[in-house]
Amino acid sequence: MNDDSLFDELRWFEWTNQREQKMIQEIKNLDRETVMSTGLDEWCDYFERKYRAASLQVDFDNIEMSDAEVDVNLSRRSRGLGFAYGFSDDHDEGAFIKKGTRFSFHLGFSGDAELFKVQPSSYSSHEPIGSIKNGEFVFSVTMLEHNQATLKKEKESNITALREWLGVQQRDVEKFNETVRPTARRLIEERQEKGRRDQALVQSLGVPIRRRDGVSATYPIVAVKKQIALPRPSGERSQRPAEPALELKQYDEILATIQSMAMVMERSPRAFVKMDEETLRFLFLVPLNGIFEGQASGELFNFEGKTDILIRAQDKNVFIAECKFWKGPDGLTKTIDQLLGYTCWRDSKTAILVFNRDRNFSTVLQKIPGAIQSHPNFVRVIPYSSETGWRFVFHHRDDKARELSLTVLAFEVPSSDSV
């Protein structure tokens, strides 16, 4: 076998402890206003979705093979040759090189590839061998002879070992996943209870509360939610039902709330320096969820996989925002394409939130308008009062007569050098 050992970098309890501590630290780093601005179940949904482990599922039913000619050093014992050569290392190794064949077996898999490095809680001495290459699980058998029986035996032996180790690990993953939500619930409950007690103690003194500088009014401890008011039907008959639409005033309110969250990042950089794209987009979601709620369906702003931020009304999306770290103009173009794939209505209101970290922010701001206007669906610029924001009109990807508004907001995300 010419591969690396699997499941040998971390023990199971070390991996689970690291994952749990990462979640605990993220909850600790949340400021009080953020913790209090949304419900317990929403927080639990977020942390369960982020920190649950996806167990490895290897597709043993669709194995593919490849082969390549390789040099085999006969001065060393090699697993997988079908026999052993025991020449002394004192000899000239070049004299013992022969041509052999490496037979590689390729298997697809799903789940967290990191788990291939984690030793399950119990295991047999028959350790599987393999490596991850180009998104596949690959293991190899190198032979000098064309011996079908030996090749088949080596293949089946490694597959059997892999099945055994994965079976144990999958049970470990199930047990770990059962602990994620209860742990998150307990920690968030503690943070929210402390927040309520802090509030009650301050109110009991009867002294006016001073608002901290830079903290937006969009973070009330008891949030009064605003309904997304949709235009009333005109009463005129139409062959096609009217689609729900977001009014410009509410569109701007949503964007103002997002910009207020960016101010919080600037005022408290240490809390945001290590956050990834997924965590940042959720933290923009939190204040929105505490202030606005949809109409008719009753659904709130949702975080659904990579769909980012959306408002739904009457089972239709009326506001969609994509959140991306700046990766150059080409990356912004791809984000626009992704966003246009989500929109279906002429009067839809959309946004792209661009996070910049470890790059010259002034240079990024100079590149954004040109990248937007070079997109084939760009129609025109709309005046928009923002130092780091722009508004445009785009046409639908399949119909030039159907237009939508796109607002692009850029934010400087703290880096390790800035705190």
C-alpha positions as CSV (number, residue, x, y, z in Angstrom):
1,M,0.0,0.0,0.0
2,N,1.4,3.4,-1.0
3,D,-0.9,5.7,1.0
4,D,-1.0,7.4,4.3
5,S,-2.5,6.0,7.5
6,L,-6.1,7.3,8.3
7,F,-7.7,8.3,11.5
8,D,-4.3,9.1,13.2
9,E,-4.1,12.8,13.8
10,L,-6.6,13.3,16.6
11,R,-8.3,11.1,19.1
12,W,-12.0,11.2,19.2
13,F,-12.3,13.0,22.6
14,E,-9.7,15.6,21.4
15,W,-11.7,16.4,18.3
16,T,-15.0,16.6,20.0
17,N,-13.6,18.8,22.8
18,Q,-12.0,21.2,20.2
19,R,-15.3,21.5,18.4
20,E,-17.3,22.0,21.5
21,Q,-14.9,24.6,22.9
22,K,-15.0,26.5,19.6
23,M,-18.8,26.8,19.9
24,I,-18.5,27.7,23.6
25,Q,-16.0,30.5,22.8
26,E,-18.2,31.8,20.0
27,I,-21.2,32.1,22.4
28,K,-18.9,33.8,25.0
29,N,-17.7,36.3,22.4
30,L,-21.3,37.5,21.5
31,D,-22.1,40.8,23.1
32,R,-25.1,41.1,25.3
33,E,-27.2,43.1,22.9
34,T,-26.7,40.5,20.1
35,V,-27.6,37.6,22.4
36,M,-30.8,39.3,23.6
37,S,-31.9,40.4,20.1
38,T,-33.3,37.1,19.0
39,G,-35.0,34.1,20.4
40,L,-33.5,31.0,22.1
41,D,-34.7,28.6,19.5
42,E,-33.3,30.6,16.6
43,W,-29.9,30.6,18.4
44,C,-30.1,26.9,18.9
45,D,-30.9,26.3,15.3
46,Y,-27.9,28.3,14.2
47,F,-25.4,26.6,16.5
48,E,-26.8,23.1,15.9
49,R,-26.5,23.7,12.1
50,K,-23.0,25.0,12.4
51,Y,-21.4,22.6,14.8
52,R,-23.1,19.3,14.1
53,A,-20.7,16.9,12.4
54,A,-21.5,15.3,9.0
55,S,-20.5,11.7,9.3
56,L,-18.5,10.1,6.5
57,Q,-20.4,8.1,3.9
58,V,-18.2,6.3,1.5
59,D,-19.7,5.0,-1.8
60,F,-18.5,1.4,-1.8
61,D,-20.8,0.4,-4.6
62,N,-19.2,2.6,-7.3
63,I,-15.4,1.9,-7.1
64,E,-13.3,3.0,-10.0
65,M,-9.7,2.0,-10.8
66,S,-6.7,3.5,-12.4
67,D,-3.1,2.2,-12.8
68,A,0.3,3.7,-13.3
69,E,3.8,2.3,-13.8
70,V,6.1,3.1,-10.9
71,D,9.6,2.4,-9.6
72,V,9.8,-0.2,-6.8
73,N,12.8,-0.2,-4.4
74,L,13.3,-3.9,-3.6
75,S,15.8,-3.1,-0.8
76,R,12.9,-2.3,1.5
77,R,9.9,-4.4,2.6
78,S,6.8,-3.0,0.9
79,R,3.2,-3.8,1.9
80,G,1.1,-4.8,-1.1
81,L,3.8,-6.6,-3.2
82,G,2.6,-10.0,-2.4
83,F,6.1,-11.0,-1.2
84,A,9.0,-9.3,0.7
85,Y,12.5,-8.5,-0.3
86,G,15.0,-8.1,2.6
87,F,18.1,-6.7,1.0
88,S,20.5,-4.8,3.3
89,D,20.5,-1.0,3.1
90,D,24.3,-1.2,2.8
91,H,23.8,-2.3,-0.8
92,D,23.5,0.1,-3.7
93,E,19.8,0.8,-3.7
94,G,19.8,1.7,-7.4
95,A,20.6,-1.9,-8.2
96,F,17.4,-3.0,-6.7
97,I,14.9,-0.7,-8.6
98,K,12.4,-2.5,-10.7
99,K,9.3,-1.4,-12.6
100,G,6.0,-2.2,-10.9
101,T,2.4,-1.1,-11.2
102,R,0.4,0.9,-8.8
103,F,-3.3,0.0,-8.9
104,S,-5.4,2.8,-7.4
105,F,-9.0,2.5,-6.2
106,H,-11.2,5.6,-6.2
107,L,-14.3,6.0,-4.0
108,G,-16.6,8.9,-3.7
109,F,-17.7,10.1,-0.3
110,S,-19.8,12.7,1.5
111,G,-19.5,14.2,4.9
112,D,-16.7,16.1,6.7
113,A,-13.4,15.0,5.2
114,E,-11.7,16.2,8.4
115,L,-13.1,13.1,10.1
116,F,-10.7,10.9,8.0
117,K,-8.0,12.3,10.4
118,V,-9.9,11.5,13.6
119,Q,-9.5,8.2,15.4
120,P,-12.8,6.7,16.5
121,S,-13.5,5.9,20.2
122,S,-12.7,2.2,19.6
123,Y,-11.1,0.5,16.7
124,S,-9.4,-2.8,15.6
125,S,-5.7,-3.3,14.9
126,H,-6.5,-3.7,11.2
127,E,-5.9,-0.1,10.2
128,P,-7.2,1.1,6.8
129,I,-4.9,3.0,4.5
130,G,-5.7,5.7,2.0
131,S,-5.7,9.4,1.3
132,I,-8.0,12.2,0.0
133,K,-7.2,13.4,-3.5
134,N,-9.3,15.8,-5.6
135,G,-12.4,15.2,-3.4
136,E,-12.1,11.4,-3.6
137,F,-11.0,8.7,-1.2
138,V,-8.1,6.8,-2.9
139,F,-6.0,3.8,-1.8
140,S,-3.4,1.9,-3.8
141,V,-1.8,-1.5,-4.1
142,T,1.7,-1.6,-5.8
143,M,2.7,-4.9,-7.3
144,L,5.6,-6.4,-9.4
145,E,3.6,-9.4,-10.5
146,H,0.2,-9.4,-12.3
147,N,-1.5,-11.5,-9.6
148,Q,-5.3,-11.0,-9.6
149,A,-5.8,-13.0,-6.4
150,T,-3.3,-10.9,-4.5
151,L,-4.7,-7.6,-5.8
152,K,-8.2,-8.6,-5.0
153,K,-7.2,-9.7,-1.5
154,E,-5.4,-6.4,-0.7
155,K,-8.4,-4.4,-2.0
156,E,-11.0,-6.3,0.0
157,S,-8.9,-6.2,3.1
158,N,-8.6,-2.5,3.1
159,I,-12.3,-2.0,2.3
160,T,-13.2,-4.2,5.2
161,A,-11.0,-2.3,7.6
162,L,-12.4,1.0,6.3
163,R,-16.0,-0.2,6.8
164,E,-15.3,-1.2,10.4
165,W,-13.6,2.0,11.4
166,L,-16.3,4.2,9.7
167,G,-19.0,2.2,11.4
168,V,-17.7,3.0,14.8
169,Q,-17.0,6.6,13.9
170,Q,-20.5,7.1,12.6
171,R,-22.0,6.0,15.9
172,D,-19.6,8.4,17.6
173,V,-20.8,11.3,15.4
174,E,-24.4,10.5,16.2
175,K,-23.7,10.6,19.9
176,F,-21.8,13.9,19.6
177,N,-24.5,15.5,17.5
178,E,-27.1,14.8,20.2
179,T,-25.1,17.0,22.6
180,V,-24.7,20.1,20.4
181,R,-28.1,21.6,20.7
182,P,-28.5,21.0,24.5
183,T,-25.1,22.5,25.1
184,A,-25.9,25.6,23.0
185,R,-29.3,26.0,24.7
186,R,-27.8,25.9,28.1
187,L,-25.1,28.5,27.3
188,I,-27.5,30.9,25.5
189,E,-30.1,30.5,28.3
190,E,-27.4,31.5,30.8
191,R,-26.4,34.5,28.7
192,Q,-30.0,35.7,28.2
193,E,-30.9,35.2,31.8
194,K,-27.9,37.3,32.9
195,G,-29.0,39.9,30.4
196,R,-32.5,40.0,31.8
197,R,-31.1,40.3,35.4
198,D,-28.8,43.1,34.3
199,Q,-31.7,44.9,32.8
200,A,-33.9,44.4,35.9
201,L,-31.2,45.6,38.3
202,V,-30.6,48.7,36.3
203,Q,-34.3,49.5,36.0
204,S,-34.9,48.9,39.7
205,L,-32.6,51.8,40.6
206,G,-34.7,54.3,38.7
207,V,-31.7,56.0,37.1
208,P,-31.9,57.0,33.4
209,I,-29.9,54.6,31.2
210,R,-27.2,56.2,29.2
211,R,-26.9,54.7,25.7
212,R,-23.4,53.6,24.8
213,D,-21.7,55.5,22.0
214,G,-21.9,53.6,18.7
215,V,-24.6,51.2,19.7
216,S,-27.4,51.4,17.3
217,A,-31.0,51.8,18.4
218,T,-31.8,48.7,16.3
219,Y,-30.9,46.6,19.3
220,P,-33.7,47.0,21.8
221,I,-33.8,44.3,24.5
222,V,-37.5,44.0,24.0
223,A,-37.9,44.3,20.2
224,V,-41.0,45.8,18.7
225,K,-41.3,43.9,15.4
226,K,-42.4,45.8,12.3
227,Q,-44.7,44.2,9.8
228,I,-43.6,44.0,6.2
229,A,-46.4,46.0,4.7
230,L,-47.3,44.9,1.2
231,P,-49.5,46.9,-1.2
232,R,-53.2,46.2,-0.9
233,P,-54.9,44.7,-3.9
234,S,-56.3,47.3,-6.2
235,G,-59.6,45.4,-6.7
236,E,-59.1,45.3,-10.5
237,R,-59.4,41.9,-12.1
238,S,-56.3,40.5,-13.6
239,Q,-55.5,37.2,-15.2
240,R,-52.3,37.0,-13.2
241,P,-52.2,37.5,-9.4
242,A,-50.2,40.4,-8.2
243,E,-46.8,39.5,-6.8
244,P,-45.8,40.8,-3.4
245,A,-43.3,43.6,-3.4
246,L,-41.2,45.5,-0.8
247,E,-41.7,49.2,-0.6
248,L,-38.7,51.4,-1.0
249,K,-39.0,52.8,2.5
250,Q,-38.9,49.4,4.0
251,Y,-36.0,48.4,1.7
252,D,-34.0,51.3,3.0
253,E,-34.9,50.5,6.7
254,I,-33.6,47.0,6.2
255,L,-30.3,48.3,4.7
256,A,-30.0,50.9,7.4
257,T,-30.2,48.1,10.0
258,I,-27.5,46.2,8.2
259,Q,-25.3,49.2,8.2
260,S,-25.9,49.7,11.9
261,M,-24.6,46.2,12.5
262,A,-21.4,47.2,10.6
263,M,-20.9,50.0,13.1
264,V,-21.0,47.5,15.9
265,M,-18.2,45.5,14.2
266,E,-16.1,48.7,14.0
267,R,-16.7,49.5,17.7
268,S,-16.0,46.0,19.0
269,P,-13.4,44.5,16.6
270,R,-12.1,41.8,19.0
271,A,-15.5,40.1,18.9
272,F,-15.4,39.8,15.1
273,V,-11.8,39.2,14.2
274,K,-12.0,35.4,13.9
275,M,-15.5,35.1,12.5
276,D,-16.0,33.4,9.1
277,E,-18.4,34.3,6.4
278,E,-21.2,32.1,7.7
279,T,-21.0,33.5,11.2
280,L,-20.9,37.1,10.0
281,R,-24.0,36.7,7.8
282,F,-25.8,35.2,10.8
283,L,-24.9,38.2,12.9
284,F,-26.4,40.5,10.3
285,L,-29.5,38.3,10.4
286,V,-29.9,38.7,14.2
287,P,-30.9,42.4,14.4
288,L,-33.2,42.0,11.4
289,N,-34.9,39.1,13.0
290,G,-35.5,41.1,16.1
291,I,-37.0,44.1,14.3
292,F,-39.0,42.9,11.2
293,E,-41.4,40.1,10.6
294,G,-43.0,38.9,7.4
295,Q,-46.7,39.2,6.5
296,A,-49.2,36.5,5.7
297,S,-46.9,33.5,6.0
298,G,-45.5,34.7,9.3
299,E,-42.0,33.7,8.4
300,L,-39.1,35.7,9.6
301,F,-35.8,36.4,8.1
302,N,-34.3,33.1,7.5
303,F,-30.8,31.7,7.3
304,E,-31.1,28.7,5.0
305,G,-27.8,27.1,4.0
306,K,-26.1,29.4,1.4
307,T,-29.3,31.4,0.6
308,D,-28.1,34.0,3.1
309,I,-30.7,36.6,4.2
310,L,-34.2,36.7,2.9
311,I,-37.7,38.0,3.6
312,R,-40.7,35.9,2.5
313,A,-44.2,37.2,2.2
314,Q,-47.1,35.2,0.8
315,D,-44.6,32.4,0.2
316,K,-42.6,34.7,-2.1
317,N,-39.1,36.1,-1.6
318,V,-39.4,39.9,-1.5
319,F,-35.8,40.7,-0.3
320,I,-32.7,38.6,-0.8
321,A,-29.1,39.4,0.2
322,E,-25.9,37.6,-0.5
323,C,-22.9,37.9,1.8
324,K,-19.4,37.4,0.5
325,F,-15.8,38.1,1.3
326,W,-14.1,40.2,-1.3
327,K,-12.2,38.0,-3.7
328,G,-11.7,40.4,-6.5
329,P,-14.0,41.6,-9.4
330,D,-14.5,38.1,-10.8
331,G,-15.8,36.9,-7.4
332,L,-18.3,39.8,-7.3
333,T,-19.5,38.9,-10.8
334,K,-20.1,35.3,-9.7
335,T,-22.0,36.6,-6.6
336,I,-24.3,38.7,-8.9
337,D,-25.0,35.6,-11.0
338,Q,-25.9,33.7,-7.9
339,L,-28.2,36.4,-6.7
340,L,-30.0,36.7,-10.0
341,G,-30.6,33.0,-9.9
342,Y,-32.7,33.5,-6.8
343,T,-34.8,36.4,-8.0
344,C,-38.0,36.0,-10.0
345,W,-39.9,39.3,-9.8
346,R,-39.7,42.6,-11.6
347,D,-39.9,44.7,-8.4
348,S,-37.7,42.5,-6.1
349,K,-35.3,44.3,-3.8
350,T,-31.9,42.7,-3.5
351,A,-28.5,43.4,-1.9
352,I,-24.9,42.1,-1.8
353,L,-22.9,42.6,1.4
354,V,-19.2,42.6,0.7
355,F,-16.9,41.8,3.6
356,N,-13.3,43.0,3.2
357,R,-10.5,41.6,5.4
358,D,-6.7,41.9,5.1
359,R,-6.9,44.0,1.9
360,N,-6.7,47.7,1.2
361,F,-10.3,48.8,1.7
362,S,-9.9,52.0,-0.4
363,T,-8.7,49.9,-3.4
364,V,-11.6,47.5,-3.0
365,L,-14.1,50.4,-2.9
366,Q,-12.7,51.8,-6.2
367,K,-13.1,48.4,-7.9
368,I,-16.7,47.6,-6.9
369,P,-18.6,50.1,-9.1
370,G,-16.7,49.0,-12.3
371,A,-17.2,45.3,-11.5
372,I,-20.9,45.9,-11.1
373,Q,-21.4,48.0,-14.2
374,S,-19.5,45.5,-16.4
375,H,-22.1,42.8,-15.7
376,P,-24.2,42.0,-18.7
377,N,-27.4,42.4,-16.7
378,F,-26.6,45.9,-15.5
379,V,-29.1,48.6,-16.6
380,R,-28.3,51.9,-14.8
381,V,-27.1,53.6,-11.6
382,I,-29.5,54.9,-9.0
383,P,-28.3,57.8,-6.7
384,Y,-27.5,56.4,-3.3
385,S,-26.2,58.3,-0.3
386,S,-23.5,56.1,1.2
387,E,-19.7,56.3,1.5
388,T,-19.3,52.5,1.0
389,G,-22.5,51.7,-0.8
390,W,-24.1,51.8,-4.3
391,R,-27.5,51.2,-5.8
392,F,-28.1,49.9,-9.3
393,V,-30.9,48.6,-11.6
394,F,-30.5,45.2,-13.1
395,H,-32.7,43.2,-15.5
396,H,-33.7,39.7,-14.9
397,R,-31.4,37.1,-16.3
398,D,-34.0,35.8,-18.7
399,D,-36.1,38.9,-19.4
400,K,-34.7,42.4,-20.1
401,A,-38.1,43.9,-19.5
402,R,-38.2,42.8,-15.8
403,E,-36.0,45.0,-13.6
404,L,-34.9,44.7,-10.0
405,S,-33.0,46.9,-7.5
406,L,-29.5,45.9,-6.3
407,T,-27.8,47.6,-3.5
408,V,-24.1,46.8,-2.8
409,L,-22.8,47.6,0.7
410,A,-19.1,47.1,1.5
411,F,-17.8,46.6,5.1
412,E,-14.4,46.4,6.6
413,V,-14.2,43.3,8.8
414,P,-11.5,43.5,11.6
415,S,-8.4,41.5,11.0
416,S,-5.9,40.2,13.5
417,D,-3.6,43.1,12.7
418,S,-6.2,45.7,13.6
419,V,-6.9,44.6,17.2
